[in-house]
Amino acid sequence: MLQYLRLMRIPHWIKNFFILAPLVFSLHFMMLPSILMSVYAFAAFCLVSSSVYILNDLIDREKDRLHPVKKHRPLASGKASPAAAIILASVLFLGGLAITYFINLNTLLAYAGYFAVILLYSLFIKNEVILDVFFIALGFVLRVVAGAAAIGVGLSNWIFLTTLFISLFLGFGKRRHELVLIEDSHKHRPVLKDYSVLLLDYMIVISVTLTIITYSLYVIDPDTIARFGTRSLLYTLPFVLYGLFRYMYDIYRKEEGGDPADIVIRDKHILADVALCGILVLVILYFKL
């Protein structure tokens, strides 16, 4: 049983907190119906993300045996049955689909789109240089789209752009980690032969710069100030900068970056920074400081 729970990668559900961004920034955080819809959407995406993790592990189990860490995964190590894994993935996908069906049609479409994008990535796109990371980023964007759809609000252009750029930053950081730290990395992930450390360094810097620019423009945008009735979102910028720079420190000095969820969980500085930034955003938006 434990091996199948490991297959679901429950700690990685932290990525689905992107779904809650529209709830907070739409000022619906105190509205019980919106909270419930967001929680349902979060639960659905936890199920579908576990489903695609399992499918990806099924597809990659031979290559994962060449990876120093992934070789210990249940399917790669032979501790989990492929047939049972397929059944579990199907149950998880259908469970999430049922939840989104009872939310609304737009959330269901975002759910189906997410599953299609990640399935395409696992089967084909992950071997296409640069496009592979864009598909990873698209998965994060669709989480935010689903969060907005669940509570019936429009998606801010600034949130869309910031989500896209930070997702690209995380994706290119992951590729750099794989390229630098895994011996014969192209055997584990063929697309890595088309990357170089220098190319990924440029892409990481560009992506993190665009993340900072778009978030900065968002918090000082007159429309943002008028909508929230406060200029104080500007004070969240140091937390955003620290979190991004700390993540870069983990990539370049600690040689991490393999998976964002693992870094956030292990790096107590980032975890504390995210928590404090989240609290500050809520206080500013809902108490008009």
SULFENVEN-V904561 format. One record per run of one state. SS is the DSSP state (H for helix, E for strand, L for the rest). FROM is the first residue (numbers start at 1). TO is the last residue. If there is no record, write none. Layout:
SS:FROM:TO + SS:FROM:TO
This chain:
L:1:1 + H:2:7 + L:8:9 + H:10:25 + L:26:31 + H:32:64 + L:65:69 + H:70:72 + L:73:73 + H:74:77 + L:78:81 + H:82:101 + L:102:104 + H:105:123 + L:124:124 + H:125:127 + L:128:130 + H:131:151 + L:152:156 + H:157:181 + L:182:184 + H:185:188 + L:189:189 + H:190:194 + L:195:196 + H:197:220 + L:221:221 + H:222:228 + L:229:231 + H:232:252 + L:253:259 + H:260:266 + L:267:267 + H:268:287 + L:288:289
